[in-house]
Amino acid sequence: MTRNLQAAADLSWTYLADNVMGGVSKGQSSMGEDGGQSFVRLSGDVSTENRGGFIQIRTMIDPLEPDIQGLVLKVRGNGERYFIHLRTRATRLPWQYYQAGFETGPEWREIRLPWSAFEPSGRLLPGRVAAETIKSVGLVAFGKDHLADVSLAEIGLY
């Protein structure tokens, strides 16, 4: 059962890129509408030059109940693989996160990402995500040189 499904365009998103650590990726976030479907869009040029390699939009979330099993997303994109990054009470350093990937295509599709799909970015983090510790959700183009173009219409919990 999906809970708290909401339009991604109604949330407050913050754009981040690798230039905060010397990278050269360039991107942007924007709001859009297509056929009555509102969405937030992340687009740009991801470059791994100068030890970079990401662009991201992030939203803070309210505390979750422990019985929540994962995220539900309605996404579309340019065929690249994209990622969701979670930050929790344990991710104290800027480069720490939990990551799960998903594929995109030109049509809107629903993606379900259970917490068990999220891998920690390093050994200092607990091995599993606990729903009640999650503080933010990020939509990320990451890890390789490519043109990013991904849209998120809805986000929810299950």
C-alpha positions in Angstrom: 0.0 0.0 0.0 1.4 3.4 -1.0 1.2 6.2 1.6 1.7 9.9 1.5 2.1 10.1 -2.3 2.6 13.7 -3.2 3.6 15.8 -6.2 7.4 16.3 -6.2 6.9 19.8 -7.5 5.1 20.7 -4.2 8.2 20.0 -2.2 11.1 22.4 -1.5 14.2 21.2 -3.4 17.8 22.4 -3.1 20.3 22.0 -6.0 23.8 20.8 -5.2 26.7 19.9 -7.5 30.3 18.6 -7.1 31.7 22.2 -7.5 31.3 22.4 -3.7 34.4 20.1 -3.6 36.2 21.3 -6.7 34.3 19.4 -9.4 33.2 20.9 -12.7 29.7 19.4 -13.3 27.1 21.9 -14.3 23.3 21.5 -13.9 20.1 23.0 -12.9 16.7 22.1 -11.4 13.4 23.4 -12.8 9.7 22.8 -12.4 7.6 21.7 -15.3 4.3 20.4 -16.5 3.4 18.0 -19.3 -0.1 16.9 -20.0 -1.3 18.0 -16.6 1.5 16.2 -14.8 3.7 18.6 -12.8 7.3 17.5 -12.0 10.7 18.6 -10.8 13.5 18.2 -13.4 17.3 17.7 -12.9 19.4 18.3 -15.9 23.0 19.1 -16.8 26.4 17.9 -17.7 28.0 15.5 -15.2 31.8 15.4 -15.3 34.2 13.3 -13.4 37.0 15.8 -14.1 38.8 17.1 -11.0 37.5 14.3 -8.8 33.8 15.4 -9.4 30.9 13.5 -10.8 27.5 14.6 -9.5 24.6 17.0 -9.7 21.7 16.6 -7.3 18.4 18.0 -5.9 17.6 17.3 -2.3 14.5 17.7 -0.1 14.2 17.4 3.6 11.6 15.0 4.9 9.5 14.7 8.1 10.3 11.8 10.4 9.0 8.5 9.2 7.4 5.7 11.0 9.6 2.6 11.6 7.3 0.4 9.6 7.8 2.2 6.3 9.4 -0.2 3.9 10.7 2.1 1.1 10.1 4.8 -1.5 7.8 5.0 -4.5 8.8 7.3 -7.3 7.1 8.3 -10.6 10.0 9.1 -12.9 11.1 9.5 -16.5 14.4 10.3 -18.1 16.8 10.1 -21.0 17.7 6.4 -20.6 20.5 6.9 -18.1 20.7 5.3 -14.7 20.0 7.7 -11.8 20.1 7.4 -8.0 18.3 8.2 -4.9 20.6 9.3 -2.0 19.3 9.2 1.5 20.8 11.1 4.4 20.2 9.9 7.9 21.1 10.8 11.4 24.3 8.7 10.8 25.4 10.6 7.7 27.3 13.4 9.4 29.9 14.0 6.8 29.0 15.7 3.5 30.1 12.8 1.4 28.1 10.2 3.3 24.8 8.8 2.0 22.9 5.7 1.2 22.4 5.0 -2.5 20.0 3.0 -4.7 19.9 3.3 -8.5 17.1 3.0 -11.0 16.8 3.0 -14.8 14.8 5.6 -16.8 13.1 5.9 -20.1 11.0 8.5 -21.9 7.7 7.4 -20.4 6.6 7.9 -16.8 7.0 4.8 -14.7 6.7 3.8 -11.1 9.8 2.8 -9.3 9.7 1.1 -5.9 12.9 1.2 -3.8 12.9 -0.8 -0.6 15.3 0.4 2.1 17.2 -2.9 1.6 18.2 -1.6 -1.9 20.2 1.3 -0.4 23.9 0.7 0.1 26.0 2.8 2.5 28.7 5.0 0.9 31.3 3.8 3.3 32.1 1.4 6.2 31.6 4.1 8.8 27.8 3.9 8.2 25.4 1.3 9.6 24.8 -1.4 6.9 21.1 -0.8 6.7 18.8 2.2 6.5 16.2 2.6 9.3 13.2 4.6 8.1 12.9 6.6 11.3 16.5 8.0 10.9 16.1 9.4 7.4 16.4 13.2 7.1 16.5 13.9 3.4 16.0 12.4 -0.1 18.2 13.4 -3.0 17.7 12.7 -6.8 21.2 12.3 -8.2 23.0 12.1 -11.5 26.2 10.5 -10.5 29.4 8.6 -11.2 30.2 9.0 -14.9 30.5 11.6 -17.6 27.0 12.0 -19.2 24.2 14.4 -20.0 21.6 14.2 -17.2 17.9 14.7 -17.7 15.6 13.1 -15.2 12.2 14.2 -14.0 10.4 13.2 -10.8 6.6 13.7 -10.7 5.6 11.9 -7.5 7.2 10.6 -4.4 5.6 8.4 -1.7 6.2 5.7 0.9 5.2 2.1 1.2 
